[in-house]
């Protein structure tokens, strides 16, 4: 009867975990679906969408992500809302695949756990709930960061299938290696700096396969290379000739080589910002980490009581800190605050794991399952700890701004630690369970508030009440002033923007305006005030290779510089003498709109 009772309690516990995690996952998924038709950012999101709109006719791009999402955007009828739903589908699907792959591997590492599929289901739900961080602050439309993150999680899923096969003594299915190579090819196309995270995952895969045989390693490499070759072939035959795509990407990277961050500068930025975050996290949640360490090694009853009291106080103070300092709110303005919350959560798991392993080896605590893990398992867990930061390499911001969107990897680590320290005192296990649950709640709140209260460069949900009337924005709801302004600008420029596809130069960071006016970029779709030499190089390249049949319309939110004026001469355009301002800026929503004199006279 005792055994039945114990099994019943475990089943009830797994059922409870599944229900709570599934509810939290449903919260952020439904929130993302509800917000899919709200808001529009004319800067970064506008840049993504403009490059996708003209993916097959404008090869000048920093990355090749337009060759991934561009055909999809075209297939969806250039519908922004549908593209956002497509992103939501990919985020959910990849997190489910990663969660199940992880739990399937972990099942073999935790033989004492209940033999029920609810174990895999519950763990997958936990990982899926953690996937809400993909909606913490970025634009709702997909970009290259999505390809790298989802690609990295897919590659790790492949590694987990390899590890499960090695643990069971069975051959690794060949299709796992082919998928591995296919995903690598897509990631490299989307963002070449993803080679850093790819390299780390490949090293892990080699270590895992070496546990079976070096022949397995060799076969895996050959099949993966075949997958990469297949990606290249599909792109070449059905998407874009690599002789067109690769030179365009190389040219843009050459444009920015002299003005962008050097590798040493980036590494210094990454190191200093990460150390700073670690210091702030220790200052805010150091007592929680100390309480975890004490709880893990608390062997005698008085020490366990003291550990329980310390843990309670630490949890209360940490929760208070999260609430008072907005550590569970989404939006770009809250990244530093919620980064402390998420980092503290995984550090609790790391401290608990270290305490359980070290304590077991020195005899302070009973030896836990975690202390009996093999080298392959530790390599995989280390990969998961490092993955969120490493997959963000290449960004010119602190790693955690992009990296913590991969919080699902840390949720997996916490599951592994929690299920591997069952021999430690109940206070330690309870603390980690509370922290894991709290981090999932925080993730869902971050996603919800990031979508509705602090959406990326947009007003909040309550102000997005006006249905967009411009065809490129069909289905979206904007703020009433934004819809009114965009409509006015489109109406004023209608005689000059028909038929669609006219080149438009919008300075600066106004790619979304070009998209909604039905125009196409002159040079790169991305134009930023601090990268004028890059903008100029793009204009000159386009005019040298294929001068536009119609002179561009020029929209300015600043005075045009001599750099741009000189670049336009390469297109046969003399801005100083050949253009006239269409109307006073107050009539064109505060922007300067310049049109060719010949067309203005004809009008």
Helices and strands as residue ranges (DSSP letters): H 2-35, H 44-53, H 66-75, H 80-109, H 118-130, G 131-135, H 144-168, H 174-190, G 192-194, H 195-210, H 214-234, I 235-239, H 242-256, H 263-297, H 301-324, G 332-334, H 335-362, G 369-372, H 375-390, H 399-403, G 404-406, H 407-420, H 426-452, G 461-463, E 466-467, G 471-473, E 477-478, H 480-497, E 503-507, H 511-516, E 520-521, H 532-545, E 553-556, H 562-569, H 575-578, E 579-581, G 585-587, E 592-596, H 597-602
